[in-house]
């Protein structure tokens, strides 16, 4: 029988860092700068941070796209012969 694993949408700071591969302080900064959805949990008396897993996925996907664009620019600049029409 397959195991039903729950994948919560909201992750605490430690889970978000492990899930995304981004450091804890960097996650807080990205949230403060509105690059990802994250904030101090209003229901937690200690003010622990929580992060939206979907926004982490979107951030990483956007990063990959930017890296591909940079690589393509470099290739075009240094290997113009490959991009002749």
C-alpha positions as a Python dict, from the first residue, in 0.01 Angstrom:
ca = {
    (1, 'X'): (0, 0, 0),
    (2, 'X'): (153, 338, -101),
    (3, 'X'): (243, 578, 176),
    (4, 'X'): (43, 901, 177),
    (5, 'X'): (300, 1171, 230),
    (6, 'X'): (180, 1519, 316),
    (7, 'X'): (363, 1805, 145),
    (8, 'X'): (269, 2118, 336),
    (9, 'X'): (252, 2443, 145),
    (10, 'X'): (401, 2645, 431),
    (11, 'X'): (747, 2549, 559),
    (12, 'X'): (931, 2670, 866),
    (13, 'X'): (1273, 2829, 821),
    (14, 'X'): (1471, 2507, 865),
    (15, 'X'): (1244, 2313, 627),
    (16, 'X'): (1252, 2593, 369),
    (17, 'X'): (1632, 2607, 380),
    (18, 'X'): (1660, 2231, 338),
    (19, 'X'): (1394, 2223, 64),
    (20, 'X'): (1536, 2510, -140),
    (21, 'X'): (1907, 2477, -70),
    (22, 'X'): (1914, 2846, 26),
    (23, 'X'): (2064, 2960, 356),
    (24, 'X'): (1836, 3071, 639),
    (25, 'X'): (1953, 3433, 645),
    (26, 'X'): (1928, 3456, 266),
    (27, 'X'): (1570, 3324, 281),
    (28, 'X'): (1473, 3596, 527),
    (29, 'X'): (1636, 3860, 308),
    (30, 'X'): (1461, 3731, -5),
    (31, 'X'): (1130, 3745, 182),
    (32, 'X'): (1199, 4097, 310),
    (33, 'X'): (1273, 4203, -49),
    (34, 'X'): (952, 4031, -173),
    (35, 'X'): (1135, 3785, -398),
    (36, 'X'): (964, 3497, -217),
    (37, 'X'): (662, 3472, 13),
    (38, 'X'): (777, 3443, 370),
    (39, 'X'): (710, 3618, 697),
    (40, 'X'): (709, 3580, 1070),
    (41, 'X'): (413, 3362, 1162),
    (42, 'X'): (155, 3583, 1334),
    (43, 'X'): (19, 3277, 1518),
    (44, 'X'): (356, 3194, 1670),
    (45, 'X'): (444, 3381, 1989),
    (46, 'X'): (815, 3356, 1910),
    (47, 'X'): (769, 3504, 1563),
    (48, 'X'): (913, 3206, 1376),
    (49, 'X'): (945, 3246, 1002),
    (50, 'X'): (735, 3050, 754),
    (51, 'X'): (777, 3029, 376),
    (52, 'X'): (550, 2940, 87),
    (53, 'X'): (685, 2631, -88),
    (54, 'X'): (530, 2738, -421),
    (55, 'X'): (713, 3072, -413),
    (56, 'X'): (1040, 2890, -344),
    (57, 'X'): (978, 2673, -650),
    (58, 'X'): (899, 2980, -861),
    (59, 'X'): (1211, 3161, -739),
    (60, 'X'): (1432, 2865, -833),
    (61, 'X'): (1263, 2831, -1175),
    (62, 'X'): (1322, 3201, -1242),
    (63, 'X'): (1686, 3163, -1141),
    (64, 'X'): (1730, 2877, -1387),
    (65, 'X'): (1580, 3089, -1665),
    (66, 'X'): (1814, 3379, -1590),
    (67, 'X'): (2115, 3148, -1588),
    (68, 'X'): (2014, 3002, -1926),
    (69, 'X'): (1978, 3354, -2071),
    (70, 'X'): (2321, 3457, -1943),
    (71, 'X'): (2479, 3142, -2084),
    (72, 'X'): (2316, 3202, -2422),
    (73, 'X'): (2444, 3561, -2427),
    (74, 'X'): (2797, 3442, -2354),
    (75, 'X'): (2776, 3176, -2624),
    (76, 'X'): (2648, 3427, -2878),
    (77, 'X'): (2924, 3670, -2788),
    (78, 'X'): (3207, 3418, -2813),
    (79, 'X'): (3076, 3181, -3078),
    (80, 'X'): (2903, 3399, -3335),
    (81, 'X'): (2960, 3131, -3599),
    (82, 'X'): (2711, 2902, -3420),
    (83, 'X'): (2435, 3159, -3444),
    (84, 'X'): (2459, 3263, -3811),
    (85, 'X'): (2134, 3243, -4004),
}
